[in-house]
Amino acid sequence: MQRAAALVRRGCCPRTPGPWGRSQSSAAAEASAVLKVRPERSRRERILTLESMNPQVKAVEYAVRGPIVLKAVEIELELQRGIKKPFTEVIRANIGDAQAMGQQPITFLRQVMALCTYPNLLDSPSFPEDAKKRARRILQACGGNSLGSYSASQGVNCIREDVAAYITRRDGGVPADPDNIYLTTGASDGISTILKILVSGGGKSRTGVMIPIPQYPLYSAVISELDAIQVNYYLDEENCWALNVNELRRAVQEAKDHCDPKVLCIINPGNPTGQVQSRKCIEDVIHFAWEEKLFLLADEVYQDNVYSPDCKFHSFKKVLYEMGPEYSSNVELASFHSTSKGYMGECGYRGGYMEVINLHPEIKGQLVKLLSVRLCPPVSGQAAMDIVVNPPVPGEESFEQFRREKESVLGNLAKKAKLTEDLFNQVPGIHCNPLQGAMYAFPRIFIPSKAVEAAQAHKMAPDMFYCMKLLEETGICVVPGSGFGQREGTYHFSSKQRPGAQELIQKSAEMMHPKHGSSLLSGTHCTACADPAGMAARVAERAGAAQPGFTHQE
């Protein structure tokens, strides 16, 4: 049969006599006939199907890159092909990718990264000496003086030293040990790694992980992947998304009936809600964790993004130590930071770290073992993290430019936060709490009951239906609140505070307020939209989803 197949492959050759005195074309024809006689085998069933795949992976959902984003990509492709829409571009407000949204990188960070990536530039007079000094230090700590080599699984040693020094400065002298620092592939990698170590047991002894609602969908995704038990505690929307310890107590007591609550996750400043926790709140949370014997995870990647003059970032590590040895020697805490947020916005480098304190020595060995399986985080990301924690200081050549750029980015983000809050609150049917920090707004949308029924008829969550129609009609891509979690009967969407010009944010608000945006934003009262559900009603009506009794007079 192999010989017959070979003859078929040679069938396109010229008609020359073959080894048996026949032309190759006739031999090929004969071989083809032989192959046709052989019964065709049916295709074997796939080994990997939706039914046979890991059910924990199938349960994972990640809203910020979910169906709404896939639809946005589809619309962008249609616009590129010249298909007419009521808009000319898709406004991406679904994810905190700052530089994709127009934020400019910090010059000093990119200079050091360029020097590390192409060391021949160290001889160039175009680069400042303080950038060269940092690049040389990083490269000397890398195998072969190259960023392309593997590092230790815990990370490059001198970078961990710089992270520890940064934490000590940030926390007013509270000591940090480089041996407790683990460099990670963004903060997400650290969070998922520490949760892998923490999750165990079965049945009622299965680990419960307490997460805020609304939450960053990474947490629910990792909990699903690890088959842990998600324990929701609700932030207080009526009190600017504050964390209430009585709500923590309610959640943990109810969870004890079906799991073993062992982990408490905190996001401060909040994602997607933008609140900044007070020192008193952090003290209460630490006392609660000590009381209930919970392992604390403090997601602090937005620690540079505090905009309200009445708020200040307090690290859990600092507050823990200032509460005294009874707490600082006993409460187990992992805190996380990243190159992706703050003023840096270097999402693509995937740089981050976690500091883990009060970890049992034997567990520390297990954690390093787990990290070693993935060899090491990207060394380029480690280098980027080093520049974040070891920036130019007064007296160095690059300091003034670095200071100007950092203050400019953070100042613009603060202005956009206030603008976003104000403009959303001018749109009927939307209410936005004060944005104290982070990079997102999580406004509430008031969807009438008939619109909820219409969404259910389309087998969609009401806020997903709303956001999908908003995208299709205006080109604005936001993420439905159901992907982050919300109290039953309430609806929200998450929107990134874009670093672009004021006109772009104003355009978004105008488009969300069809026909009446310009007059409303200029201060003119819009009498035709006085009802708080007006905008949601119009979106549903134009989508063909209006029901009898659900109308809005223009």
N, C-alpha and C positions, 0 to 999 in steps of 0.2 A: 504493500500500500504506500509506503514511503517513496518507493521508486515511481509509482504512478503519480504521486503528488509532485515529485521532482519533474516529471515529464510535462505536467500541466504548467509548471513555472517556466519551462523552456519552450512552451508552445508559441511564444511570440517571436522565436528566432527564425531566420531564413530557412527555406525548405532545402536542407542538405541531407544527404543520406545518413541514416543513423547506423548504429552498430549492428543492427539486424537487417540491413538492406532496405529499410523503409524511410520515408521522409520523416523529419521530426514533427511536422504538423500532423501527420496521420497518427503518429505515436501519441501525441498529445490528445488527439480526439479519442483514441482508445482509452487512455488513462482517465479522461473526464467521464467516459461512460462507466468505467469501473467504480469511480467515486460515487456516481449517482445511484448505483445499485446498493451501496452500503446504506443501511437505514440511518436516518439522521437522529442523533441523540437529542433527547429533550434537555432543556437548560436546567441545570441543577439549582435547587432552591438556595437563596442567599443564606449564609451563616448568620450575618448580622442584619436584623430587621427591627422595626419598632417594637415588635413583640419580644424579641430575644435580647435587646440591648439592655444595658444597665438602667434599671428603673429610676435610680437616683439621678442619673444624668438627664433622663427624660423629664424629670420633675423640675429641673432647673429653669428659672426664668430670669431674664435680665432686661428690665423695661427700657433702659436708656438706649438700647440697641435692638429693640423689639419691632413689632409689626409696623408701628408708626414711622420708624426710620426707614424700613424697607420700602414703604409707600413713598416716602420723600425721595429716595434714590430713583424710584420708578418715574416720579414726576420730573425730576431733574433730567433724566434721559429723554423724556418726551419733549421738554423745553429745548433741549439741544437739537432734537430732530425737527424743530420748528412747529410743533403742535401748539396751537393757541390756548392760552389759559387766561384767567382774569388777572394774572400777575406775571412778572417777568423773571422772578427768581424765587428760590426756596430759601427762606430765612431759617437757618439752623439754630434753634435755641434749646436743643435737647440734651446737650452734653457739655461738660466743662473742659473743652479743648481750646484753651485760651488763644494759642497762636493760630489755630485754624480759623478763629474768629477775628483775627487782625491784631492781636497783641504782639508788640515787638519784643524780641528776645533781649535779655540783658547783655550788653556788649562784653563785659568782663568774663562772664560765664562762657560765651562762645569763643572768646580769645583763648582761654585756657584749654577748652575742648579741642580747638583747632591745633594748638601746640602739642597736646597729648596724642592726637590722632596722626599728625604728620610732624614728627620731631625735628625735621630739617628746618622748620620755621623758627626754631629756637635761635638761629643765627640771624634772623631777619630783624632789621631795625624798626619794622612796622609794629612790633608788639612791645607793650610796656614790660619793664623788668619785673614788676610784682606778679604779672601773669606768668612770665617765664619761670619765676621762682617756684610758684605753685605747681606748674606743669612738671618741672624737673623732680620735685619731691614725690609727686604721684608716680611718675615713670620709674624712678629709682626703686619704688616699692613693688613694682610689677615684674613678673618673671621676664627675663630678657629685655628689661626696660621697654616693654611693649604693652600697649593697651589691648592688644589682641591675644594675650596669654590668659590662661585661667588664673583665678585668685583662690585664696583659701575659701572654704565654703561659707565661713562666717563673714567674709569680706576682707578687703585689703586692710592690713593692720593700721597703717598711718591714717587712713580715712576713718576708721573706727575711733582712733584717738581724737581726731578732729571733731567727730560727732559728739564724743563725750565732753570735750572742752566747750562746744557750743551749748550743750544742755546745761552745763555748770554756769555759764555766763547768763543764759536765758533765765535760769531759776535762782539767780541772785546768790550763787555760791553753793547751792546744794550739790554735793559731789555726784559725779557719774563715772562709772567704771567701764572702760573700753571693752572689758570682757563680757559686759551685759549688753553690748551693742551688736546687732545682727543687721548687716546690709541686705536689702531685699530688692526684688524686681517691682518697684513701686510699693506703696503701702498695701495694696491688695494682696500681694504675695505674702507679706508678713501676717496679715489678718487670717488668711486661709491656712497658713502653716501652723500658727499657734492654735487655731481651732481643731486642726487634725490631731494635735497632741491631747487636746482637752476632751474630745468626744469619746465616750465609752459606754458600756453597759447595754442592757436590753430591757424591754418592757417598761415597767414603772421606774427602773433604775437607769433608763437611757438619759444621756445628758441633755438638759434643757438649756437653751441659750436665749437670754433675754435681750431683745432688741427694741429700739424705739420705733414707734409708728407715728408719723411717716419715717421711713428708713432709707438708707442707700441700698439699692437692690443687691449689691454684692453680698450682704449679710444673709438675706433669705436664700440666695443662690447657693452659697457655700453650705448653709445649714441643710438644704435639700440634698446637695451632693454627698454630704457626710451622713445622711439619714439621721440627723440629730432632731431634737424637738424645738420648734420655734416658739418662744414665749414672748408675746407682745406686751409692751407697756406703752400707753398712749401719752403723747405730749399734749399739753394744754393749749389748744388753739386760741381759746378765749383770753389767755394770758401770755400772748406772744410766743407760743410754743414752748412754754416753760416745762421743766422736768419737775414733777411733784413726787416726793418720796412716798407719800401715801399711795400713789398709783403703783409704784414699785412694789410696795407691800401687798397690795391687792393681787398683782400679777404673780408674784412668787408663791403666795399662799394657794391660789387656784391651780398653779402649775404642779404643786407637790402632789396633787391627786393622780397625776398621770406620768410624771417624769421626775428627774433629779436636777432641779435648777442649779447650775454650777458656774455659769458664765454671765456676766453683765456687760453689755456693750454700750458705750457712750460715744456720741459723735458731737464734738465741740471744737469750733463753731459748727452749727447744725447743717447737715445736708440731707434733705433738700430745703429745710425750713429756715435757715439763716439766723437762728437765735444764738446768742452767746451766753453761756452759763455764768452765773455769779459765783463768787468764792464761797458764799454760804451754801449755795446749792451743791457745789462740789464736795464741801465738807460733809453735808448730809448724805450724799451718795457714797462717799468713802466709809462713813460710819455704818451705813446700811450694808455695804459689801462685807465689812468686818463682822457685823452682827450675824449675817446670813451665810458667812463663809463662801463668798462668791469671788471668782477670779475676774478681775477688772480688765477690760479692753478699752483703751482710750484712743479713739481715732481723732487725731489732732492735726490733720493735714492742712486745715484752713487757719492755723494759728496766726499767720500774718494778715489774714483778711478780717479785721475788725474795724467797722466803720462808724458805729454809733459812739458819740463822745461820752455817753453814759456807761459804756461797756469796756471791759478789759479782758484780755486772754489770761487765764490762770491755768498752768499745766497741772494735771492730776499728780504728777510726780512731786512738784513743789509743795502743793497743798498737803499731800500725804506726809511728807517729811516734817512740815511745820505743825502737823497735828500731834507729833510726839512719837516716841519709840514703840508704844503699844500698837500703833497703826503702821508706822514706817518699817517695822521689823517683821510684820506679819501679813499685811495685805499684799497679795500677789497681783502685780500690775504689769501689763504690756501696753506701751504707748507707741504711736506710729506717726511718721512724718514722710513727706514725699517731695520730689522736685516738680511735681505736676501742677501744683496750685500756688498759693501765695502770690508773690510778684514775679515768680520765675516762669510759670506756665510751660515748663519743659516736659510735657506729657510723653513725648516719643522716646525720651532717653530711658524711661522706666526705672528711675532711681528712687530709692527710699531706704528707710531704716526702721527698725523697732528696737526699743529698749525694754528689756524684761528684767524685773527686779523681784527679789524674794523667791526665786525659782529653786526648787529642791535640786541639790547638786547632781543627783542621779538623773533627774529629768533634763537637766541642762545637757548632759551627754546624749540623751535620746533626741533632743532638739537638734543638736549639731549633726547627729547621724542622719536625721530626716533631711536636713538642709544639704548634706553631702550627696544625697541621691540626685539632686539637680545640679551637682557640681558647684556652681557659683552663680550669683546674679550677674547680669551684664557688667563688665568692668567699665564700660563707657558710662553707664548709669551710676556706678559707684563714684566715678570721677566727677560727674555732674553734681551728685549729692555733696561731695567734698567742697565744691565751690560755694554751694548754698550755705554750708555751715562754717566756711572759712573765707568770707568775702573780704574785699579790701577794707582796711582800717584807716582812720585819720593819720595823715602823714605819708601814706603810700600814693604812688603816682596816679592810680586809677580811682582813688576814693571819691573824688568830687563827681566824676561822671557816673560812677555806680550809684551814689546817693541820689543824684538828680533823676536817674532812670527809675530807680526803685520807688521814690516818692511820686513820680509821675504816674507810674502804673497803678499804685495803690490809691492815689488821689482820684484817678479816672474811674477806678472800680467803685470807690465810695460815691462819686457823683452818679454813676450809672445805677447804683443800688437805690439811691434816693429817687432818681428819675423814674426808674422802673416801678417802684412802690407807688409814687404819686400818679403816674399815668394809668396803671392798672386800676387804681381806686377811682378814677374818673370814668371808667367804662361800666355802664349799668350791667348788673349781673355778676360782677367780679368784686371780691374784697381781698386785699393783700395786707397782711400784717407787716409791721415795721421790719425792715431788713437790717439786722444789726451786724451781720458778718457773712462769711463764706461767699459763694458766687451765684446763688440761686434765689429765685422767688418761688413760693408755693401757694399761689392765690387760690381762694375758694371760688368756685363757680356755682351759681344757683340755677339748677336745671329743673324746670317744671315737671310735674308728674306725667303729663302727656308725652313730653320728650323722653322721659325715662322709659315709658312704655314703648315708644318708637325704637329706642335703643335695644330694648329686650327683644323686640320683634326681629331685629337684625342680629340677634344673638351676640350683642356687644355690651360690655360695661358702659353705663351712661357717659362717663367721662372719656372713655375710649372713642365712643361714637362722636362725641362733641369734638375731640381733638382731631379725629380723622376728617370730619367735615370741615373743620377750620383749616386744616392742611390743604384739602382739595379746593377750597374756595378762595383762600387768601395766600397760600404758600408758606404759612407760618408753621414750623414744626416744633411742637412742644410735647411733653410726655404726660400721659394721663396719670392722675394721682393714684389710681388703683394699682399701678405698678410699684408704688412706694408704700402702699398701705394707708388707710384712712379710716376714721370712724364710720360705721355703717350709716348710710343716709346722707353723707356729705360727699362732695365731689371737688376735685382740685386738678390743677396741672402744674408741672414743674417747668420752669423757664430759666435758662442760663442768662445771667447778666452779661450781655455782650460788651466787649471792650471798644466797640466801634463808636461812631459819631452819634450825637444826640438824635439826629434826624432818623437814624435807623430804628431806634427804640420808639420814637414818636410814630414812625410809620407802622410799626407793629401794633401799637395801641389803636391807631386810626383804623387799621384793617380789621382789628377785632371788633371795632365799633362801626359796622357798615353804615355808610351814608352820612353818619352824624359825627364822625371822628374829628374833622377839622374844626367845626363850630364848637364842639365840646371842649377840645384841647385849647382853644383860644379863650375859653372862659364863658362862652355863651351857653346858657341853660338849654338843654334839649328836652322840651316838653313831650315830644312824641315817644321818648324812651324812659319815661318816669318809672315804669314798673321794673323791679330789680331783676326780673327774669327776661327782660327784653332781648338782650343779645342772644342768649341761648335759644329763645323762641325763634328768632329770625334764622339762625343757623339751621335749626331743625326743619323749619318751614321750607327754606330754599333747597334742603336736601330731599324734599318730597316726603318728609316724615310727619307732617302736621296731621293731627287727629281732630275730629269734631270737638269744638270747645277749646281748642288750643290755637289761638290766633293772636296776631299783633298788628295793630293799625299803624301804618306808616304815615 
